[in-house]
Amino acid sequence: VLGGARMALHANGVLAVYCQRDLSLYALTLNAKVLSKVELGERISHLSFTHEGEHLVLGGEKGTLSVRDAYSLDQCHKFDATVGITSLVLTQEDCLIATNRNGEVLSVHRETPAKKK
């Protein structure tokens, strides 16, 4: 039904579902009540919650790293990596470490912009 879907579940009961068919992201309760929906305009290669569960981190095939509110899906922060994100890891301090198709490692901290290594 959700061809090409990606999902993430947080212990607080919020389920994030990305549907590749229409490039949309959904925030749902465990009872499948839709909290919000947003059209992203690009394919997502990574989807996960921050440790506290208040935000959702997305890595896109167009090189976008974005942080969204877990409930409303409003975009809080956006970083342009220019090349598609292939993987993304969150540290315990919610530092984003990502790799892109060029093999570069990107590190994004709350206080600083993206840095290429």
trRosetta pair geometry for C-beta under 8 A, 3 or more apart (Angstrom, degrees):
i j d omega theta_ij theta_ji phi_ij phi_ji
2 5 3.5 30 128 -53 118 135
2 17 6.7 -73 -145 177 156 120
2 19 5.1 -105 -155 -112 90 93
2 21 7.3 -137 -163 2 44 116
3 19 7.6 63 59 -164 59 81
3 20 6.3 -91 111 63 73 102
3 21 5.1 84 62 -58 103 108
4 19 7.3 88 81 -172 84 44
4 20 2.8 -49 109 35 129 141
4 21 6.5 151 44 -40 111 65
4 43 7.9 -63 164 -139 135 108
5 17 6.0 -18 -164 -169 116 92
5 18 6.3 151 -156 79 58 58
5 19 5.6 -18 -99 -102 87 56
5 20 6.7 -129 -66 -1 36 87
6 17 7.5 158 81 -155 47 45
6 18 4.4 2 53 50 92 114
6 20 7.8 83 -9 -46 87 95
6 44 6.0 -116 34 96 143 114
6 46 7.8 -165 -178 -145 158 14
6 47 4.6 133 125 20 125 132
7 15 6.6 -14 -165 -174 105 94
7 16 6.7 156 -155 85 52 59
7 17 5.1 -9 -104 -104 87 70
7 18 7.4 -154 -70 21 43 71
7 47 7.3 -105 177 94 2 135
8 15 7.5 163 84 -157 46 50
8 16 4.6 0 55 54 93 107
8 47 5.0 -145 -22 126 121 94
8 48 5.2 174 -120 -114 147 40
8 49 5.6 171 145 -22 128 85
8 56 7.1 148 70 -136 140 102
9 14 7.6 169 -149 88 51 47
9 15 5.1 -14 -103 -107 81 77
9 16 7.7 -160 -73 24 37 69
10 13 7.3 -39 84 27 78 25
10 14 5.2 8 44 55 110 88
10 15 8.0 -157 20 -77 68 37
10 16 8.0 51 -13 -8 97 99
10 49 4.3 40 -76 -18 117 175
10 53 4.2 132 174 -127 146 106
10 70 7.0 -19 8 -154 152 147
11 53 6.7 -101 50 -77 76 143
12 53 4.4 127 -2 156 129 155
12 70 7.9 74 69 125 135 153
13 29 6.2 6 148 -153 104 72
13 30 5.1 -78 -159 -21 88 110
14 27 6.0 -20 -168 -166 108 96
14 28 7.4 134 -163 70 57 43
14 29 7.1 -49 -107 -103 51 46
14 35 7.2 -36 -132 5 100 154
14 49 7.5 124 80 -96 111 137
14 53 6.8 138 33 -178 119 104
14 70 5.3 88 114 159 164 114
14 71 6.8 -100 -112 -84 143 67
15 27 7.5 143 76 -161 49 46
15 28 4.5 -30 68 69 101 96
15 29 7.3 47 18 141 95 6
15 30 6.5 117 -24 -85 116 53
16 25 6.7 -9 -171 -172 96 98
16 26 7.1 158 -156 82 47 54
16 27 5.8 -20 -101 -102 72 66
16 28 7.7 171 -84 21 23 77
16 47 6.0 -152 112 169 125 121
16 49 7.1 161 0 -63 131 91
16 56 5.3 126 -91 -122 159 141
16 70 7.1 -95 -63 -148 117 78
17 25 7.3 158 84 -156 45 51
17 26 4.6 -11 61 58 94 104
17 28 6.3 17 2 1 113 122
18 24 7.4 175 -151 93 53 42
18 25 5.1 -20 -101 -102 76 76
18 26 7.7 -173 -77 20 30 71
18 40 7.6 -2 -140 -9 106 147
18 44 4.9 -72 -170 48 161 141
18 47 5.4 -160 -14 -65 130 154
18 58 7.8 125 -82 -122 141 116
19 22 5.6 18 105 41 114 84
19 23 7.5 -71 89 -18 69 10
19 24 5.1 1 51 58 103 86
19 25 7.8 -168 18 -79 71 30
19 26 7.1 42 -12 -8 105 109
20 23 6.8 19 -153 -78 36 53
20 43 6.1 28 -133 -128 96 94
20 44 7.8 -131 -89 36 80 81
22 39 7.1 -77 145 -118 91 97
23 39 6.0 58 98 -164 90 77
23 40 5.0 -122 161 56 91 88
23 41 6.0 124 140 -49 142 12
23 42 6.5 120 -153 43 128 16
23 43 6.7 -88 -110 -77 97 49
24 37 5.8 4 180 -173 120 99
24 38 6.8 162 -154 84 73 36
24 39 5.2 -44 -97 -99 80 60
24 40 6.8 171 -107 -1 24 86
25 37 7.1 162 83 -153 49 52
25 38 5.3 -12 58 60 96 87
25 40 5.7 74 -17 -46 106 115
25 44 7.4 76 -78 -33 109 153
25 47 7.9 178 -125 -122 114 131
25 56 7.9 156 176 118 139 153
25 58 7.5 -71 -90 -86 151 144
25 68 7.6 98 113 61 155 169
25 73 5.9 162 102 -142 114 136
26 34 6.1 -70 -161 -132 110 95
26 36 7.4 173 -152 90 50 48
26 37 5.1 -13 -103 -102 75 82
27 34 7.4 97 75 -166 56 57
27 35 4.2 -57 104 64 101 113
27 36 4.8 22 39 48 111 84
27 37 7.7 -146 21 -68 69 43
27 56 7.7 -139 -89 -33 108 148
27 70 6.4 131 -127 163 133 54
27 71 5.9 160 147 -142 157 26
27 72 7.6 -11 28 -3 154 7
27 73 5.5 -159 -19 -49 119 104
28 32 5.7 -17 -174 -136 127 37
28 33 6.5 145 -159 69 71 41
28 34 5.8 -40 -101 -101 79 47
28 35 6.4 -170 -95 3 21 89
29 32 6.9 -51 70 19 73 15
29 33 4.4 14 28 47 116 95
29 35 6.5 111 -38 -47 78 103
34 37 6.2 -12 -175 -41 125 102
35 71 5.5 -95 158 -163 141 67
35 72 7.6 -98 142 -79 102 33
36 71 6.7 93 2 148 124 48
36 72 5.3 100 -48 -154 165 33
36 73 4.6 -159 108 10 128 111
37 73 7.2 9 -150 30 4 159
38 68 7.7 -150 40 -146 154 150
38 73 4.4 -160 -8 129 126 134
40 44 6.6 6 116 -50 170 106
40 58 7.5 -131 -130 167 140 162
40 60 7.3 -169 162 -102 126 125
42 60 4.5 49 111 -166 132 129
42 61 6.0 -161 170 49 102 83
42 62 4.5 -89 -134 1 146 119
42 64 6.3 120 58 23 155 128
43 60 6.8 128 80 -157 47 76
43 61 4.4 15 73 8 99 132
43 62 7.9 124 42 -21 70 83
44 47 5.7 50 148 -55 135 103
44 58 5.4 -67 -134 -162 119 106
44 59 6.9 106 -164 72 73 50
44 60 5.6 -54 -105 -101 55 66
44 61 7.4 -118 -78 -15 11 85
45 59 5.1 -59 67 102 91 98
45 60 6.6 125 10 -144 87 14
45 61 5.5 117 -38 -66 108 75
45 84 6.7 92 -22 176 146 98
45 85 5.3 -175 57 89 126 84
45 86 6.3 -75 151 -124 153 25
45 87 7.6 -89 133 -71 115 34
45 88 7.9 125 97 -8 92 107
46 57 7.4 -24 121 116 105 89
46 58 6.7 151 86 -160 70 39
46 59 3.5 31 41 33 111 113
46 85 6.1 -82 14 123 116 123
46 87 6.5 110 -74 -147 135 33
46 88 4.0 142 126 25 166 117
46 98 7.7 -155 34 -122 157 105
47 56 6.9 -8 -164 -179 80 106
47 57 7.6 161 -149 83 34 56
47 58 5.7 4 -101 -108 70 74
47 59 7.8 -126 -52 26 45 73
48 56 7.3 168 90 -156 28 64
48 57 5.5 -15 66 57 77 98
48 88 7.0 -164 20 99 118 110
48 90 6.3 -146 103 -7 132 123
49 53 5.3 11 170 -117 134 55
49 55 7.1 136 -158 85 63 47
49 56 5.8 -43 -100 -102 59 64
49 57 7.5 140 -127 12 9 83
49 70 6.3 38 -126 -106 102 127
50 53 6.8 -126 73 -39 71 17
50 54 6.5 -34 61 51 120 68
50 55 4.4 35 1 63 126 95
50 56 7.5 -114 -9 -71 79 20
50 57 6.4 101 -60 -28 78 107
50 67 7.7 34 -48 -143 123 108
50 90 6.3 -165 -121 -155 57 156
50 94 4.9 22 -151 -120 110 120
51 90 6.8 -167 -38 131 86 130
51 92 6.6 49 -63 -152 158 48
51 94 6.0 -120 12 -67 100 93
52 55 7.6 48 66 17 94 84
52 94 7.7 -33 3 -62 95 136
53 70 6.2 -11 162 -38 60 173
54 69 7.2 -46 162 -145 74 65
54 70 5.6 -155 178 7 23 119
55 67 5.2 1 179 -175 131 97
55 68 6.5 146 -160 74 76 37
55 69 6.4 -58 -108 -109 67 31
55 70 5.7 -125 -90 -39 11 90
55 76 6.5 -64 -123 22 121 146
56 67 7.3 151 75 -158 45 50
56 68 4.8 -24 61 65 97 93
56 69 7.6 6 15 93 91 16
56 70 5.1 126 -35 -98 92 68
56 73 7.3 -19 38 -114 137 69
57 65 7.4 -11 -170 -171 92 85
57 66 7.5 166 -152 87 48 45
57 67 5.6 -18 -100 -102 71 72
57 68 8.0 179 -79 22 25 73
57 88 6.5 -156 130 146 119 141
57 90 6.3 150 21 -69 157 121
57 96 6.3 -179 -154 -101 144 119
58 64 7.4 4 107 110 100 96
58 65 7.3 164 85 -154 57 40
58 66 4.9 -8 57 59 103 90
58 67 7.9 -172 20 -77 75 27
58 68 6.7 29 -7 -1 114 113
59 64 7.6 163 -157 87 36 56
59 65 5.8 -8 -105 -104 69 72
59 85 3.3 -117 179 111 109 149
59 86 7.9 -68 142 33 139 16
59 87 7.4 66 81 161 170 8
59 88 4.2 -176 -39 -35 138 135
59 98 5.9 165 -111 -131 131 130
60 63 6.6 -34 84 40 90 21
60 64 3.9 15 36 52 130 92
60 65 7.6 -143 16 -64 83 32
60 66 7.3 37 -20 2 114 104
60 84 7.2 -100 118 -135 55 68
60 85 6.0 79 50 22 36 112
61 84 4.4 -7 -163 -129 50 115
61 85 7.2 -99 -81 40 28 69
62 84 6.5 19 -46 -89 10 74
63 80 6.1 46 121 -171 105 63
63 81 4.2 -141 -173 74 87 78
63 82 4.7 -109 170 70 163 12
63 83 4.9 95 -93 46 120 18
63 84 5.6 -75 -59 -65 67 27
63 85 6.4 131 -123 -32 35 76
63 100 6.5 29 -118 -131 87 129
64 78 6.5 -30 -161 -161 101 96
64 79 7.4 137 -162 74 52 52
64 80 6.4 -28 -103 -108 64 58
64 81 7.1 -158 -72 21 14 88
64 85 7.5 -85 61 -12 39 120
65 78 7.3 146 83 -160 55 46
65 79 4.2 -13 64 62 105 104
65 80 7.9 -146 26 -66 78 15
65 81 5.8 75 -17 -27 102 114
65 85 6.3 114 -74 -73 82 145
65 88 7.3 150 -121 -111 103 133
65 96 6.3 126 -173 145 139 157
65 98 6.1 -137 -89 -22 130 162
65 106 7.3 -150 -35 109 148 144
65 108 6.3 174 117 -11 155 160
65 114 7.0 130 37 -82 139 130
66 75 5.7 -53 -171 -136 122 105
66 77 6.8 171 -153 91 54 58
66 78 4.8 -8 -107 -108 90 75
66 79 7.3 -169 -75 24 46 66
67 75 7.4 102 76 -161 50 62
67 76 4.8 -56 103 64 96 105
67 77 4.2 24 39 48 112 97
67 78 7.7 -139 26 -65 68 43
68 73 5.1 4 166 -157 133 50
68 74 6.4 159 -157 77 81 32
68 75 5.4 -47 -99 -99 83 48
68 76 6.3 163 -113 4 24 87
69 72 4.6 15 91 48 132 90
69 73 6.3 -88 68 -34 78 10
69 74 4.7 23 18 47 120 84
69 76 6.1 114 -46 -45 74 109
70 73 7.8 6 -168 -72 11 54
75 78 5.9 11 176 -52 128 106
79 106 7.9 156 132 161 136 140
79 108 5.6 -110 -37 -110 171 146
79 113 6.8 153 -124 -160 108 72
79 114 4.6 119 -175 -40 131 120
80 114 7.7 -139 62 21 43 145
81 85 6.1 90 53 -69 152 89
81 98 6.7 -88 -88 100 157 138
81 100 5.4 -171 148 -78 128 135
81 104 8.0 -179 -173 83 106 123
81 106 5.6 -81 -118 -54 119 164
81 114 6.3 -136 -88 -172 77 165
82 100 7.9 36 71 -158 67 163
83 100 4.2 96 92 163 103 133
83 101 5.0 -124 162 43 110 94
83 102 5.0 42 110 -12 172 106
83 104 7.4 103 56 30 133 118
84 100 6.1 136 80 -159 44 83
84 101 4.6 49 60 -25 96 118
85 88 6.0 17 171 -53 128 107
85 98 5.3 -45 -140 -175 108 129
85 99 7.4 111 -159 77 62 44
85 100 5.7 -56 -99 -101 42 72
86 98 8.0 134 47 178 59 82
86 99 5.1 -45 58 96 102 94
86 100 6.2 132 -1 -143 90 19
86 101 5.9 129 -47 -71 112 56
87 98 6.7 174 90 -150 51 60
87 99 5.0 21 48 39 90 103
88 96 6.3 -24 -162 -162 100 96
88 97 7.3 149 -155 80 50 47
88 98 4.5 -10 -103 -102 77 92
88 99 8.0 -144 -67 23 47 62
89 96 7.6 141 75 -157 46 48
89 97 4.8 -19 62 64 96 97
89 98 7.5 -179 21 -77 63 47
90 94 5.7 -15 -168 -128 108 48
90 95 7.2 144 -157 66 55 42
90 96 6.2 -27 -100 -97 68 59
90 97 7.9 175 -86 21 21 76
91 94 6.8 -81 67 -3 70 11
91 95 4.3 7 30 47 121 94
91 97 6.8 71 -37 -11 97 111
94 110 6.9 48 99 -52 108 108
95 107 6.6 -2 169 -168 112 88
95 108 7.0 164 -169 81 64 49
95 109 5.2 -21 -120 -99 95 72
95 110 7.8 -92 -92 -17 62 74
96 106 7.5 -11 116 110 97 94
96 107 7.2 154 86 -157 60 38
96 108 4.1 -5 59 57 109 103
96 109 7.9 -153 28 -65 72 30
97 105 6.7 -8 -172 -173 90 98
97 106 7.2 162 -155 83 42 54
97 107 5.5 -6 -105 -105 75 72
97 108 7.9 -165 -71 24 34 69
98 105 7.4 154 82 -158 42 51
98 106 4.6 -15 63 59 93 104
98 108 7.3 15 5 2 109 108
99 103 6.9 -20 -169 -147 106 29
99 104 6.9 160 -150 80 60 44
99 105 5.7 -29 -95 -99 76 61
99 106 7.4 176 -86 14 24 80
100 103 7.4 -51 74 14 65 18
100 104 5.2 0 40 53 105 92
100 106 6.7 57 -25 -17 105 117
104 116 5.1 -29 -176 -151 132 103
104 117 6.9 144 -172 55 77 60
105 116 7.5 123 72 -159 49 54
105 117 4.5 -28 73 53 99 115
106 114 5.1 -13 -168 -164 116 107
106 115 6.9 148 -154 70 62 44
106 116 6.0 -32 -97 -97 75 58
106 117 7.4 -169 -84 7 26 86
107 114 7.4 142 69 -152 39 57
107 115 5.3 -23 59 59 89 98
107 117 6.6 56 -8 -32 107 117
108 112 7.4 -157 -153 86 49 77
108 113 7.3 -47 -128 173 86 30
108 114 4.9 -30 -85 -94 99 70
108 115 7.6 168 -79 15 50 70
109 112 4.7 41 57 35 103 95
112 115 6.9 0 133 -31 124 111
